[in-house]
Amino acid sequence: MADEFKLETERLVLRDWQETDARLFFQNTNTPAVMRWLDGVMDEAKQQAMLGRIASCSAENGFCFWIVERKHDGTILGFCGLKRADAPGSTVPGEIEAGWRLREDVWGQGYAKEAAIATLDVAFERFGADRVVALTVPGNTASWGLMERLGMTRRMDLDYVDPRFAEPLNPAIVYSIDKVAWEPR
Ligand SMILES: CC(C)(COP(=O)(O)OP(=O)(O)OC[C@H]1O[C@@H](n2cnc3c(N)ncnc32)[C@H](O)[C@@H]1OP(=O)(O)O)[C@@H](O)C(=O)NCCC(=O)NCCS
């Protein structure tokens, strides 16, 4: 089995999932506000499917959407990390994709940006990415705002329609950043 992943930032720890994490994660993030642009609150089957995808991603790649834990009190804030893009209709299949989801009571404190910076650092430095993509939908201003604050570029040429969803969960909009653009930030 691969080594456990653990990465510290000033206020956060990004780490692999442990047995007890899922219950706390879903309790605080499987809410209408958090899931607004993610096809709504997940039922039990969807939650299990998500955990399965994270475990397989970790086993196959050594990275996944890691648990984000706040250092000073151990609170699980959500996840942030990497996967391989695999959405139906994707224009970037197999590329390293960054993603984030935090409980709503900690939004607006820079935690997502802090976790995302650490995530992009390891994408380029540890996992050999030449470029990292991130995906969202036009209405999810918090998510594409973060992509812009990270210095990612809006790639209208790569936008696509995910056939699983209707508007406003389409089109998928794509941002990207190359390793050469990230290093001198
Ligand atoms: C997307 C998401 C992770 C963004 O979280 P966030 O807390 O807004 O993002 P950041 O960490 O960058 O925080 C930015 C805000 O914190 C403020 N802030 C406060 N202290 C800060 C600090 N120390 N450093 C940076 N920003 C700070 C910024 O001014 C900014 O405020 P603003 O939104 O009023 O402009 C969050 O909205 C979320 O979980 N959404 C639901 C799930 C989702 O849709 N995920 C994306 C799917 S594509």
The ligand as a Gaussian input file, in Angstrom:
#p B3LYP/6-31G(d) Opt

LIG

0 1
 C      -15.735000      26.889000      -3.522000
 C      -15.431000      27.055000      -2.041000
 C      -14.508000      25.921000      -1.580000
 C      -14.746000      28.421000      -1.863000
 O      -14.554000      28.671000      -0.488000
 P      -14.202000      30.170000       0.021000
 O      -14.107000      30.098000       1.488000
 O      -15.157000      31.130000      -0.585000
 O      -12.810000      30.430000      -0.693000
 P      -11.452000      31.081000      -0.140000
 O      -10.792000      30.175000       0.809000
 O      -10.655000      31.488000      -1.331000
 O      -11.926000      32.338000       0.675000
 C      -12.163000      33.536000      -0.027000
 C      -12.826000      34.565000       0.831000
 O      -12.244000      34.538000       2.129000
 C      -11.767000      35.868000       2.441000
 N      -10.639000      35.699000       3.371000
 C      -10.702000      35.905000       4.696000
 N       -9.523000      35.620000       5.267000
 C       -8.690000      35.215000       4.284000
 C       -7.332000      34.771000       4.243000
 N       -6.590000      34.672000       5.360000
 N       -6.793000      34.407000       3.058000
 C       -7.523000      34.475000       1.919000
 N       -8.829000      34.898000       1.887000
 C       -9.408000      35.257000       3.065000
 C      -11.484000      36.479000       1.102000
 O      -11.499000      37.883000       1.161000
 C      -12.649000      35.947000       0.290000
 O      -13.829000      36.646000       0.638000
 P      -14.958000      36.983000      -0.444000
 O      -15.485000      35.650000      -0.930000
 O      -15.945000      37.771000       0.330000
 O      -14.262000      37.728000      -1.525000
 C      -16.740000      27.037000      -1.198000
 O      -17.582000      28.050000      -1.637000
 C      -17.474000      25.706000      -1.269000
 O      -17.136000      24.741000      -0.568000
 N      -18.551000      25.630000      -2.110000
 C      -19.407000      24.462000      -2.189000
 C      -18.763000      23.280000      -2.868000
 C      -18.417000      23.603000      -4.300000
 O      -19.231000      24.152000      -5.040000
 N      -17.187000      23.235000      -4.678000
 C      -16.691000      23.505000      -6.001000
 C      -17.239000      22.602000      -7.001000
 S      -16.684000      23.037000      -8.636000

